[in-house]
Every structure is written in C-alpha cells, then in structure tokens.
Amino acid sequence: MRFAFLCVVALAFCACSESGTKPDERLVAAFVEMRVAEQNFGGESPSARLIRQDVLKKYGYTREEFIKACDKVLDDERGWVAFQTAVSERIDSLLGIPKVVPQQKKDKK
C-alpha cells in the first residue's frame, strides 16, 4: 500500500514539475473569459453567445481556431498541466489571491 502511495506521489510530482512548456497567454486569457461568461450567463443563452463572440473577437480567434487551440492543449499532457496552472493563476489574480512563491531553504553550515 505504501509503495502504491509513493508511486502516485512520484507521478504527481513529475506531472507538476517545471517542464519548460509555456502556455499561450492569449489562449489562457480567452479561455478564462469564456468560462467567466459561461458562469455568468449560462451556456445556451443568447447573451452568453454574444459575449463569447466578443471574447473571441477581442483575442483574435474564430470559433474554429479557438476550439482547435484548446484541442491542441488537451492532446499534450504536459502542455495541459502548464495551461491549467496558468488558468488557475489568472483566475487567482482576477480574484486578488496572491501568488504563492515557494521559499528556498537556507543552507545551514
């Protein structure tokens, strides 16, 4: 049981480690605004549709380009983790939640 737990922790650590994959900030911003619109106006209302169109126009996407960009991120596991981290950080910043910065341990000699 302990071995299985350690394996899960190791996999989670590897998945969350810095992979060098940088998410497209324009896609992150558009994705967050699309989700906010969906939460505020629902998924099927005419108002939601108009707002989603405005968001896509604001960030220079067509509906098809946006879907294609999201699918590309979904197909890349490391890219997806980096994308979701960037989305979470953007939402936190919009809510005024400070970013957690890991503290480096001081060398005791």
Jmol script that loads the backbone (N, CA, C; Angstrom):
load data "model"
ATOM      1  N   MET A   1       0.825  -1.182   0.000  1.00  0.00           N
ATOM      2  CA  MET A   1       0.000   0.000   0.000  1.00  0.00           C
ATOM      3  C   MET A   1       0.882   1.264   0.000  1.00  0.00           C
ATOM      4  N   ARG A   2       1.925   1.227   0.814  1.00  0.00           N
ATOM      5  CA  ARG A   2       2.836   2.365   0.887  1.00  0.00           C
ATOM      6  C   ARG A   2       3.526   2.591  -0.462  1.00  0.00           C
ATOM      7  N   PHE A   3       3.903   1.508  -1.116  1.00  0.00           N
ATOM      8  CA  PHE A   3       4.564   1.600  -2.412  1.00  0.00           C
ATOM      9  C   PHE A   3       3.642   2.260  -3.434  1.00  0.00           C
ATOM     10  N   ALA A   4       2.381   1.871  -3.446  1.00  0.00           N
ATOM     11  CA  ALA A   4       1.423   2.454  -4.382  1.00  0.00           C
ATOM     12  C   ALA A   4       1.267   3.954  -4.124  1.00  0.00           C
ATOM     13  N   PHE A   5       1.201   4.333  -2.853  1.00  0.00           N
ATOM     14  CA  PHE A   5       1.088   5.743  -2.495  1.00  0.00           C
ATOM     15  C   PHE A   5       2.298   6.524  -2.988  1.00  0.00           C
ATOM     16  N   LEU A   6       3.493   5.966  -2.779  1.00  0.00           N
ATOM     17  CA  LEU A   6       4.710   6.643  -3.219  1.00  0.00           C
ATOM     18  C   LEU A   6       4.760   6.774  -4.740  1.00  0.00           C
ATOM     19  N   CYS A   7       4.256   5.767  -5.441  1.00  0.00           N
ATOM     20  CA  CYS A   7       4.217   5.830  -6.904  1.00  0.00           C
ATOM     21  C   CYS A   7       3.293   6.953  -7.376  1.00  0.00           C
ATOM     22  N   VAL A   8       2.133   7.062  -6.726  1.00  0.00           N
ATOM     23  CA  VAL A   8       1.187   8.116  -7.089  1.00  0.00           C
ATOM     24  C   VAL A   8       1.800   9.488  -6.817  1.00  0.00           C
ATOM     25  N   VAL A   9       2.458   9.635  -5.671  1.00  0.00           N
ATOM     26  CA  VAL A   9       3.103  10.900  -5.331  1.00  0.00           C
ATOM     27  C   VAL A   9       4.197  11.225  -6.343  1.00  0.00           C
ATOM     28  N   ALA A  10       4.988  10.227  -6.712  1.00  0.00           N
ATOM     29  CA  ALA A  10       6.068  10.444  -7.683  1.00  0.00           C
ATOM     30  C   ALA A  10       5.501  10.865  -9.042  1.00  0.00           C
ATOM     31  N   LEU A  11       4.425  10.224  -9.473  1.00  0.00           N
ATOM     32  CA  LEU A  11       3.807  10.593 -10.746  1.00  0.00           C
ATOM     33  C   LEU A  11       3.242  12.011 -10.695  1.00  0.00           C
ATOM     34  N   ALA A  12       2.614  12.348  -9.591  1.00  0.00           N
ATOM     35  CA  ALA A  12       2.067  13.698  -9.442  1.00  0.00           C
ATOM     36  C   ALA A  12       3.189  14.725  -9.459  1.00  0.00           C
ATOM     37  N   PHE A  13       4.285  14.418  -8.787  1.00  0.00           N
ATOM     38  CA  PHE A  13       5.432  15.331  -8.758  1.00  0.00           C
ATOM     39  C   PHE A  13       5.990  15.536 -10.158  1.00  0.00           C
ATOM     40  N   CYS A  14       6.119  14.455 -10.900  1.00  0.00           N
ATOM     41  CA  CYS A  14       6.651  14.560 -12.264  1.00  0.00           C
ATOM     42  C   CYS A  14       5.704  15.348 -13.156  1.00  0.00           C
ATOM     43  N   ALA A  15       4.411  15.125 -12.994  1.00  0.00           N
ATOM     44  CA  ALA A  15       3.432  15.820 -13.820  1.00  0.00           C
ATOM     45  C   ALA A  15       3.399  17.310 -13.516  1.00  0.00           C
ATOM     46  N   CYS A  16       3.660  17.661 -12.263  1.00  0.00           N
ATOM     47  CA  CYS A  16       3.580  19.063 -11.861  1.00  0.00           C
ATOM     48  C   CYS A  16       4.915  19.792 -11.937  1.00  0.00           C
ATOM     49  N   SER A  17       5.971  19.082 -12.228  1.00  0.00           N
ATOM     50  CA  SER A  17       7.273  19.734 -12.262  1.00  0.00           C
ATOM     51  C   SER A  17       7.384  20.651 -13.466  1.00  0.00           C
ATOM     52  N   GLU A  18       8.296  21.576 -13.382  1.00  0.00           N
ATOM     53  CA  GLU A  18       8.508  22.534 -14.459  1.00  0.00           C
ATOM     54  C   GLU A  18       8.982  21.790 -15.699  1.00  0.00           C
ATOM     55  N   SER A  19       8.172  21.795 -16.735  1.00  0.00           N
ATOM     56  CA  SER A  19       8.507  21.035 -17.931  1.00  0.00           C
ATOM     57  C   SER A  19       9.063  21.912 -19.040  1.00  0.00           C
ATOM     58  N   GLY A  20       9.077  23.228 -18.807  1.00  0.00           N
ATOM     59  CA  GLY A  20       9.555  24.111 -19.848  1.00  0.00           C
ATOM     60  C   GLY A  20       8.467  24.475 -20.844  1.00  0.00           C
ATOM     61  N   THR A  21       7.296  23.858 -20.717  1.00  0.00           N
ATOM     62  CA  THR A  21       6.184  24.151 -21.601  1.00  0.00           C
ATOM     63  C   THR A  21       5.526  25.446 -21.157  1.00  0.00           C
ATOM     64  N   LYS A  22       5.532  26.429 -22.045  1.00  0.00           N
ATOM     65  CA  LYS A  22       4.909  27.712 -21.740  1.00  0.00           C
ATOM     66  C   LYS A  22       3.550  27.767 -22.439  1.00  0.00           C
ATOM     67  N   PRO A  23       2.491  27.996 -21.674  1.00  0.00           N
ATOM     68  CA  PRO A  23       1.176  28.086 -22.307  1.00  0.00           C
ATOM     69  C   PRO A  23       1.029  29.404 -23.077  1.00  0.00           C
ATOM     70  N   ASP A  24       0.186  29.390 -24.067  1.00  0.00           N
ATOM     71  CA  ASP A  24      -0.119  30.581 -24.854  1.00  0.00           C
ATOM     72  C   ASP A  24      -0.976  31.502 -23.983  1.00  0.00           C
ATOM     73  N   GLU A  25      -0.414  32.625 -23.578  1.00  0.00           N
ATOM     74  CA  GLU A  25      -1.112  33.542 -22.661  1.00  0.00           C
ATOM     75  C   GLU A  25      -2.384  34.114 -23.272  1.00  0.00           C
ATOM     76  N   ARG A  26      -2.392  34.296 -24.577  1.00  0.00           N
ATOM     77  CA  ARG A  26      -3.599  34.780 -25.249  1.00  0.00           C
ATOM     78  C   ARG A  26      -4.712  33.752 -25.128  1.00  0.00           C
ATOM     79  N   LEU A  27      -4.369  32.466 -25.309  1.00  0.00           N
ATOM     80  CA  LEU A  27      -5.357  31.395 -25.168  1.00  0.00           C
ATOM     81  C   LEU A  27      -5.830  31.291 -23.723  1.00  0.00           C
ATOM     82  N   VAL A  28      -4.916  31.426 -22.772  1.00  0.00           N
ATOM     83  CA  VAL A  28      -5.274  31.373 -21.356  1.00  0.00           C
ATOM     84  C   VAL A  28      -6.284  32.477 -21.036  1.00  0.00           C
ATOM     85  N   ALA A  29      -5.996  33.690 -21.477  1.00  0.00           N
ATOM     86  CA  ALA A  29      -6.886  34.819 -21.197  1.00  0.00           C
ATOM     87  C   ALA A  29      -8.254  34.614 -21.836  1.00  0.00           C
ATOM     88  N   ALA A  30      -8.256  34.162 -23.086  1.00  0.00           N
ATOM     89  CA  ALA A  30      -9.529  33.923 -23.778  1.00  0.00           C
ATOM     90  C   ALA A  30     -10.309  32.807 -23.099  1.00  0.00           C
ATOM     91  N   PHE A  31      -9.620  31.742 -22.715  1.00  0.00           N
ATOM     92  CA  PHE A  31     -10.257  30.605 -22.059  1.00  0.00           C
ATOM     93  C   PHE A  31     -10.915  31.040 -20.752  1.00  0.00           C
ATOM     94  N   VAL A  32     -10.206  31.830 -19.954  1.00  0.00           N
ATOM     95  CA  VAL A  32     -10.739  32.292 -18.670  1.00  0.00           C
ATOM     96  C   VAL A  32     -11.965  33.169 -18.905  1.00  0.00           C
ATOM     97  N   GLU A  33     -11.876  34.098 -19.840  1.00  0.00           N
ATOM     98  CA  GLU A  33     -13.021  34.973 -20.106  1.00  0.00           C
ATOM     99  C   GLU A  33     -14.214  34.195 -20.637  1.00  0.00           C
ATOM    100  N   MET A  34     -13.952  33.170 -21.436  1.00  0.00           N
ATOM    101  CA  MET A  34     -15.046  32.334 -21.947  1.00  0.00           C
ATOM    102  C   MET A  34     -15.732  31.605 -20.791  1.00  0.00           C
ATOM    103  N   ARG A  35     -14.953  31.097 -19.849  1.00  0.00           N
ATOM    104  CA  ARG A  35     -15.528  30.391 -18.702  1.00  0.00           C
ATOM    105  C   ARG A  35     -16.290  31.339 -17.781  1.00  0.00           C
ATOM    106  N   VAL A  36     -15.780  32.547 -17.608  1.00  0.00           N
ATOM    107  CA  VAL A  36     -16.482  33.541 -16.793  1.00  0.00           C
ATOM    108  C   VAL A  36     -17.828  33.880 -17.440  1.00  0.00           C
ATOM    109  N   ALA A  37     -17.835  34.074 -18.747  1.00  0.00           N
ATOM    110  CA  ALA A  37     -19.078  34.365 -19.462  1.00  0.00           C
ATOM    111  C   ALA A  37     -20.066  33.213 -19.301  1.00  0.00           C
ATOM    112  N   GLU A  38     -19.558  31.994 -19.407  1.00  0.00           N
ATOM    113  CA  GLU A  38     -20.414  30.822 -19.263  1.00  0.00           C
ATOM    114  C   GLU A  38     -21.010  30.737 -17.858  1.00  0.00           C
ATOM    115  N   GLN A  39     -20.200  31.037 -16.842  1.00  0.00           N
ATOM    116  CA  GLN A  39     -20.678  31.004 -15.465  1.00  0.00           C
ATOM    117  C   GLN A  39     -21.706  32.100 -15.195  1.00  0.00           C
ATOM    118  N   ASN A  40     -21.492  33.266 -15.777  1.00  0.00           N
ATOM    119  CA  ASN A  40     -22.388  34.397 -15.518  1.00  0.00           C
ATOM    120  C   ASN A  40     -23.675  34.364 -16.328  1.00  0.00           C
ATOM    121  N   PHE A  41     -23.613  33.859 -17.554  1.00  0.00           N
ATOM    122  CA  PHE A  41     -24.764  33.937 -18.443  1.00  0.00           C
ATOM    123  C   PHE A  41     -25.301  32.586 -18.879  1.00  0.00           C
ATOM    124  N   GLY A  42     -24.664  31.496 -18.435  1.00  0.00           N
ATOM    125  CA  GLY A  42     -25.101  30.169 -18.853  1.00  0.00           C
ATOM    126  C   GLY A  42     -24.476  29.793 -20.180  1.00  0.00           C
ATOM    127  N   GLY A  43     -24.684  28.571 -20.572  1.00  0.00           N
ATOM    128  CA  GLY A  43     -24.050  28.090 -21.791  1.00  0.00           C
ATOM    129  C   GLY A  43     -24.865  28.301 -23.050  1.00  0.00           C
ATOM    130  N   GLU A  44     -26.182  28.420 -22.909  1.00  0.00           N
ATOM    131  CA  GLU A  44     -27.035  28.435 -24.090  1.00  0.00           C
ATOM    132  C   GLU A  44     -27.802  29.729 -24.317  1.00  0.00           C
ATOM    133  N   SER A  45     -27.689  30.684 -23.419  1.00  0.00           N
ATOM    134  CA  SER A  45     -28.474  31.909 -23.561  1.00  0.00           C
ATOM    135  C   SER A  45     -27.942  32.762 -24.711  1.00  0.00           C
ATOM    136  N   PRO A  46     -28.826  33.554 -25.330  1.00  0.00           N
ATOM    137  CA  PRO A  46     -28.370  34.450 -26.396  1.00  0.00           C
ATOM    138  C   PRO A  46     -27.310  35.444 -25.904  1.00  0.00           C
ATOM    139  N   SER A  47     -27.468  35.907 -24.665  1.00  0.00           N
ATOM    140  CA  SER A  47     -26.471  36.837 -24.104  1.00  0.00           C
ATOM    141  C   SER A  47     -25.100  36.180 -24.025  1.00  0.00           C
ATOM    142  N   ALA A  48     -25.079  34.932 -23.587  1.00  0.00           N
ATOM    143  CA  ALA A  48     -23.813  34.205 -23.478  1.00  0.00           C
ATOM    144  C   ALA A  48     -23.164  34.051 -24.848  1.00  0.00           C
ATOM    145  N   ARG A  49     -23.959  33.763 -25.833  1.00  0.00           N
ATOM    146  CA  ARG A  49     -23.426  33.594 -27.195  1.00  0.00           C
ATOM    147  C   ARG A  49     -22.793  34.897 -27.685  1.00  0.00           C
ATOM    148  N   LEU A  50     -23.476  36.005 -27.464  1.00  0.00           N
ATOM    149  CA  LEU A  50     -22.940  37.298 -27.897  1.00  0.00           C
ATOM    150  C   LEU A  50     -21.647  37.645 -27.164  1.00  0.00           C
ATOM    151  N   ILE A  51     -21.600  37.364 -25.877  1.00  0.00           N
ATOM    152  CA  ILE A  51     -20.396  37.656 -25.095  1.00  0.00           C
ATOM    153  C   ILE A  51     -19.246  36.763 -25.536  1.00  0.00           C
ATOM    154  N   ARG A  52     -19.532  35.489 -25.787  1.00  0.00           N
ATOM    155  CA  ARG A  52     -18.472  34.590 -26.272  1.00  0.00           C
ATOM    156  C   ARG A  52     -17.923  35.076 -27.607  1.00  0.00           C
ATOM    157  N   GLN A  53     -18.798  35.545 -28.489  1.00  0.00           N
ATOM    158  CA  GLN A  53     -18.343  36.092 -29.773  1.00  0.00           C
ATOM    159  C   GLN A  53     -17.441  37.301 -29.549  1.00  0.00           C
ATOM    160  N   ASP A  54     -17.818  38.157 -28.604  1.00  0.00           N
ATOM    161  CA  ASP A  54     -16.997  39.334 -28.297  1.00  0.00           C
ATOM    162  C   ASP A  54     -15.633  38.939 -27.745  1.00  0.00           C
ATOM    163  N   VAL A  55     -15.613  37.919 -26.883  1.00  0.00           N
ATOM    164  CA  VAL A  55     -14.342  37.455 -26.306  1.00  0.00           C
ATOM    165  C   VAL A  55     -13.439  36.915 -27.406  1.00  0.00           C
ATOM    166  N   LEU A  56     -14.000  36.087 -28.281  1.00  0.00           N
ATOM    167  CA  LEU A  56     -13.201  35.533 -29.377  1.00  0.00           C
ATOM    168  C   LEU A  56     -12.649  36.640 -30.260  1.00  0.00           C
ATOM    169  N   LYS A  57     -13.484  37.629 -30.562  1.00  0.00           N
ATOM    170  CA  LYS A  57     -13.043  38.759 -31.389  1.00  0.00           C
ATOM    171  C   LYS A  57     -11.943  39.551 -30.679  1.00  0.00           C
ATOM    172  N   LYS A  58     -12.111  39.775 -29.371  1.00  0.00           N
ATOM    173  CA  LYS A  58     -11.129  40.523 -28.576  1.00  0.00           C
ATOM    174  C   LYS A  58      -9.740  39.882 -28.650  1.00  0.00           C
ATOM    175  N   TYR A  59      -9.695  38.547 -28.620  1.00  0.00           N
ATOM    176  CA  TYR A  59      -8.418  37.837 -28.615  1.00  0.00           C
ATOM    177  C   TYR A  59      -8.003  37.338 -30.001  1.00  0.00           C
ATOM    178  N   GLY A  60      -8.761  37.691 -31.028  1.00  0.00           N
ATOM    179  CA  GLY A  60      -8.366  37.374 -32.397  1.00  0.00           C
ATOM    180  C   GLY A  60      -8.569  35.926 -32.806  1.00  0.00           C
ATOM    181  N   TYR A  61      -9.575  35.275 -32.231  1.00  0.00           N
ATOM    182  CA  TYR A  61      -9.885  33.894 -32.592  1.00  0.00           C
ATOM    183  C   TYR A  61     -11.211  33.825 -33.333  1.00  0.00           C
ATOM    184  N   THR A  62     -11.293  32.888 -34.256  1.00  0.00           N
ATOM    185  CA  THR A  62     -12.598  32.464 -34.743  1.00  0.00           C
ATOM    186  C   THR A  62     -13.025  31.316 -33.829  1.00  0.00           C
ATOM    187  N   ARG A  63     -14.269  30.938 -33.896  1.00  0.00           N
ATOM    188  CA  ARG A  63     -14.741  29.827 -33.060  1.00  0.00           C
ATOM    189  C   ARG A  63     -13.928  28.567 -33.349  1.00  0.00           C
ATOM    190  N   GLU A  64     -13.686  28.316 -34.621  1.00  0.00           N
ATOM    191  CA  GLU A  64     -12.950  27.118 -35.032  1.00  0.00           C
ATOM    192  C   GLU A  64     -11.500  27.155 -34.571  1.00  0.00           C
ATOM    193  N   GLU A  65     -10.868  28.321 -34.665  1.00  0.00           N
ATOM    194  CA  GLU A  65      -9.473  28.452 -34.209  1.00  0.00           C
ATOM    195  C   GLU A  65      -9.364  28.237 -32.707  1.00  0.00           C
ATOM    196  N   PHE A  66     -10.329  28.770 -31.960  1.00  0.00           N
ATOM    197  CA  PHE A  66     -10.316  28.613 -30.511  1.00  0.00           C
ATOM    198  C   PHE A  66     -10.474  27.139 -30.130  1.00  0.00           C
ATOM    199  N   ILE A  67     -11.409  26.469 -30.748  1.00  0.00           N
ATOM    200  CA  ILE A  67     -11.627  25.042 -30.475  1.00  0.00           C
ATOM    201  C   ILE A  67     -10.379  24.242 -30.841  1.00  0.00           C
ATOM    202  N   LYS A  68      -9.772  24.557 -31.968  1.00  0.00           N
ATOM    203  CA  LYS A  68      -8.562  23.861 -32.411  1.00  0.00           C
ATOM    204  C   LYS A  68      -7.413  24.080 -31.413  1.00  0.00           C
ATOM    205  N   ALA A  69      -7.255  25.327 -30.939  1.00  0.00           N
ATOM    206  CA  ALA A  69      -6.191  25.634 -29.970  1.00  0.00           C
ATOM    207  C   ALA A  69      -6.432  24.881 -28.656  1.00  0.00           C
ATOM    208  N   CYS A  70      -7.674  24.830 -28.199  1.00  0.00           N
ATOM    209  CA  CYS A  70      -8.000  24.095 -26.972  1.00  0.00           C
ATOM    210  C   CYS A  70      -7.751  22.600 -27.150  1.00  0.00           C
ATOM    211  N   ASP A  71      -8.129  22.063 -28.304  1.00  0.00           N
ATOM    212  CA  ASP A  71      -7.895  20.644 -28.583  1.00  0.00           C
ATOM    213  C   ASP A  71      -6.405  20.323 -28.598  1.00  0.00           C
ATOM    214  N   LYS A  72      -5.610  21.232 -29.145  1.00  0.00           N
ATOM    215  CA  LYS A  72      -4.161  21.028 -29.186  1.00  0.00           C
ATOM    216  C   LYS A  72      -3.594  20.925 -27.772  1.00  0.00           C
ATOM    217  N   VAL A  73      -4.065  21.791 -26.888  1.00  0.00           N
ATOM    218  CA  VAL A  73      -3.616  21.758 -25.495  1.00  0.00           C
ATOM    219  C   VAL A  73      -4.069  20.462 -24.823  1.00  0.00           C
ATOM    220  N   LEU A  74      -5.295  20.050 -25.092  1.00  0.00           N
ATOM    221  CA  LEU A  74      -5.824  18.817 -24.496  1.00  0.00           C
ATOM    222  C   LEU A  74      -5.040  17.579 -24.921  1.00  0.00           C
ATOM    223  N   ASP A  75      -4.491  17.610 -26.124  1.00  0.00           N
ATOM    224  CA  ASP A  75      -3.761  16.460 -26.653  1.00  0.00           C
ATOM    225  C   ASP A  75      -2.348  16.340 -26.099  1.00  0.00           C
ATOM    226  N   ASP A  76      -1.852  17.361 -25.422  1.00  0.00           N
ATOM    227  CA  ASP A  76      -0.490  17.375 -24.891  1.00  0.00           C
ATOM    228  C   ASP A  76      -0.560  17.385 -23.360  1.00  0.00           C
ATOM    229  N   GLU A  77      -0.227  16.265 -22.729  1.00  0.00           N
ATOM    230  CA  GLU A  77      -0.370  16.143 -21.275  1.00  0.00           C
ATOM    231  C   GLU A  77       0.427  17.205 -20.523  1.00  0.00           C
ATOM    232  N   ARG A  78       1.674  17.393 -20.877  1.00  0.00           N
ATOM    233  CA  ARG A  78       2.497  18.401 -20.197  1.00  0.00           C
ATOM    234  C   ARG A  78       1.981  19.810 -20.481  1.00  0.00           C
ATOM    235  N   GLY A  79       1.579  20.024 -21.716  1.00  0.00           N
ATOM    236  CA  GLY A  79       1.027  21.321 -22.074  1.00  0.00           C
ATOM    237  C   GLY A  79      -0.270  21.606 -21.335  1.00  0.00           C
ATOM    238  N   TRP A  80      -1.060  20.543 -21.121  1.00  0.00           N
ATOM    239  CA  TRP A  80      -2.323  20.697 -20.402  1.00  0.00           C
ATOM    240  C   TRP A  80      -2.076  21.106 -18.950  1.00  0.00           C
ATOM    241  N   VAL A  81      -1.099  20.498 -18.306  1.00  0.00           N
ATOM    242  CA  VAL A  81      -0.781  20.845 -16.920  1.00  0.00           C
ATOM    243  C   VAL A  81      -0.332  22.303 -16.839  1.00  0.00           C
ATOM    244  N   ALA A  82       0.547  22.709 -17.738  1.00  0.00           N
ATOM    245  CA  ALA A  82       1.024  24.092 -17.745  1.00  0.00           C
ATOM    246  C   ALA A  82      -0.128  25.059 -18.036  1.00  0.00           C
ATOM    247  N   PHE A  83      -1.002  24.678 -18.952  1.00  0.00           N
ATOM    248  CA  PHE A  83      -2.150  25.506 -19.300  1.00  0.00           C
ATOM    249  C   PHE A  83      -3.078  25.678 -18.093  1.00  0.00           C
ATOM    250  N   GLN A  84      -3.395  24.578 -17.427  1.00  0.00           N
ATOM    251  CA  GLN A  84      -4.290  24.647 -16.267  1.00  0.00           C
ATOM    252  C   GLN A  84      -3.672  25.442 -15.126  1.00  0.00           C
ATOM    253  N   THR A  85      -2.373  25.326 -14.955  1.00  0.00           N
ATOM    254  CA  THR A  85      -1.686  26.126 -13.939  1.00  0.00           C
ATOM    255  C   THR A  85      -1.812  27.612 -14.272  1.00  0.00           C
ATOM    256  N   ALA A  86      -1.601  27.955 -15.528  1.00  0.00           N
ATOM    257  CA  ALA A  86      -1.715  29.358 -15.951  1.00  0.00           C
ATOM    258  C   ALA A  86      -3.155  29.858 -15.800  1.00  0.00           C
ATOM    259  N   VAL A  87      -4.127  29.014 -16.110  1.00  0.00           N
ATOM    260  CA  VAL A  87      -5.536  29.385 -15.948  1.00  0.00           C
ATOM    261  C   VAL A  87      -5.832  29.647 -14.474  1.00  0.00           C
ATOM    262  N   SER A  88      -5.377  28.752 -13.603  1.00  0.00           N
ATOM    263  CA  SER A  88      -5.607  28.918 -12.162  1.00  0.00           C
ATOM    264  C   SER A  88      -4.954  30.192 -11.651  1.00  0.00           C
ATOM    265  N   GLU A  89      -3.730  30.455 -12.091  1.00  0.00           N
ATOM    266  CA  GLU A  89      -3.034  31.670 -11.659  1.00  0.00           C
ATOM    267  C   GLU A  89      -3.759  32.922 -12.156  1.00  0.00           C
ATOM    268  N   ARG A  90      -4.280  32.882 -13.364  1.00  0.00           N
ATOM    269  CA  ARG A  90      -5.009  34.042 -13.906  1.00  0.00           C
ATOM    270  C   ARG A  90      -6.301  34.271 -13.118  1.00  0.00           C
ATOM    271  N   ILE A  91      -7.024  33.211 -12.821  1.00  0.00           N
ATOM    272  CA  ILE A  91      -8.256  33.337 -12.040  1.00  0.00           C
ATOM    273  C   ILE A  91      -7.938  33.878 -10.653  1.00  0.00           C
ATOM    274  N   ASP A  92      -6.890  33.337 -10.039  1.00  0.00           N
ATOM    275  CA  ASP A  92      -6.479  33.826  -8.715  1.00  0.00           C
ATOM    276  C   ASP A  92      -6.144  35.314  -8.762  1.00  0.00           C
ATOM    277  N   SER A  93      -5.444  35.741  -9.814  1.00  0.00           N
ATOM    278  CA  SER A  93      -5.069  37.158  -9.906  1.00  0.00           C
ATOM    279  C   SER A  93      -6.313  38.027 -10.090  1.00  0.00           C
ATOM    280  N   LEU A  94      -7.288  37.542 -10.834  1.00  0.00           N
ATOM    281  CA  LEU A  94      -8.528  38.296 -11.015  1.00  0.00           C
ATOM    282  C   LEU A  94      -9.311  38.399  -9.706  1.00  0.00           C
ATOM    283  N   LEU A  95      -9.192  37.375  -8.873  1.00  0.00           N
ATOM    284  CA  LEU A  95      -9.878  37.369  -7.580  1.00  0.00           C
ATOM    285  C   LEU A  95      -9.073  38.070  -6.491  1.00  0.00           C
ATOM    286  N   GLY A  96      -7.840  38.481  -6.829  1.00  0.00           N
ATOM    287  CA  GLY A  96      -6.988  39.169  -5.858  1.00  0.00           C
ATOM    288  C   GLY A  96      -6.286  38.234  -4.894  1.00  0.00           C
ATOM    289  N   ILE A  97      -6.192  36.970  -5.259  1.00  0.00           N
ATOM    290  CA  ILE A  97      -5.492  35.998  -4.423  1.00  0.00           C
ATOM    291  C   ILE A  97      -4.008  36.057  -4.769  1.00  0.00           C
ATOM    292  N   PRO A  98      -3.149  36.337  -3.785  1.00  0.00           N
ATOM    293  CA  PRO A  98      -1.718  36.450  -4.089  1.00  0.00           C
ATOM    294  C   PRO A  98      -1.128  35.108  -4.528  1.00  0.00           C
ATOM    295  N   LYS A  99      -0.172  35.199  -5.421  1.00  0.00           N
ATOM    296  CA  LYS A  99       0.519  34.012  -5.921  1.00  0.00           C
ATOM    297  C   LYS A  99       1.449  33.476  -4.842  1.00  0.00           C
ATOM    298  N   VAL A 100       1.396  32.176  -4.648  1.00  0.00           N
ATOM    299  CA  VAL A 100       2.254  31.538  -3.658  1.00  0.00           C
ATOM    300  C   VAL A 100       3.631  31.332  -4.280  1.00  0.00           C
ATOM    301  N   VAL A 101       4.632  31.884  -3.619  1.00  0.00           N
ATOM    302  CA  VAL A 101       6.008  31.744  -4.087  1.00  0.00           C
ATOM    303  C   VAL A 101       6.726  30.820  -3.115  1.00  0.00           C
ATOM    304  N   PRO A 102       7.223  29.675  -3.608  1.00  0.00           N
ATOM    305  CA  PRO A 102       7.920  28.768  -2.711  1.00  0.00           C
ATOM    306  C   PRO A 102       9.168  29.420  -2.117  1.00  0.00           C
ATOM    307  N   GLN A 103       9.360  29.217  -0.842  1.00  0.00           N
ATOM    308  CA  GLN A 103      10.545  29.763  -0.185  1.00  0.00           C
ATOM    309  C   GLN A 103      11.692  28.779  -0.304  1.00  0.00           C
ATOM    310  N   GLN A 104      12.866  29.318  -0.577  1.00  0.00           N
ATOM    311  CA  GLN A 104      14.046  28.472  -0.659  1.00  0.00           C
ATOM    312  C   GLN A 104      14.597  28.283   0.747  1.00  0.00           C
ATOM    313  N   LYS A 105      15.012  27.067   1.020  1.00  0.00           N
ATOM    314  CA  LYS A 105      15.583  26.778   2.330  1.00  0.00           C
ATOM    315  C   LYS A 105      16.994  27.355   2.426  1.00  0.00           C
ATOM    316  N   LYS A 106      17.292  27.915   3.556  1.00  0.00           N
ATOM    317  CA  LYS A 106      18.620  28.469   3.767  1.00  0.00           C
ATOM    318  C   LYS A 106      19.571  27.353   4.131  1.00  0.00           C
ATOM    319  N   ASP A 107      20.779  27.457   3.613  1.00  0.00           N
ATOM    320  CA  ASP A 107      21.815  26.477   3.912  1.00  0.00           C
ATOM    321  C   ASP A 107      22.321  26.678   5.353  1.00  0.00           C
ATOM    322  N   LYS A 108      22.264  25.630   6.131  1.00  0.00           N
ATOM    323  CA  LYS A 108      22.782  25.721   7.500  1.00  0.00           C
ATOM    324  C   LYS A 108      24.155  25.072   7.538  1.00  0.00           C
ATOM    325  N   LYS A 109      25.172  25.893   7.762  1.00  0.00           N
ATOM    326  CA  LYS A 109      26.543  25.385   7.795  1.00  0.00           C
ATOM    327  C   LYS A 109      27.187  25.740   9.086  1.00  0.00           C
TER     328      LYS A 109
END
end "model"
wireframe off; spacefill off
backbone 0.3
color backbone group
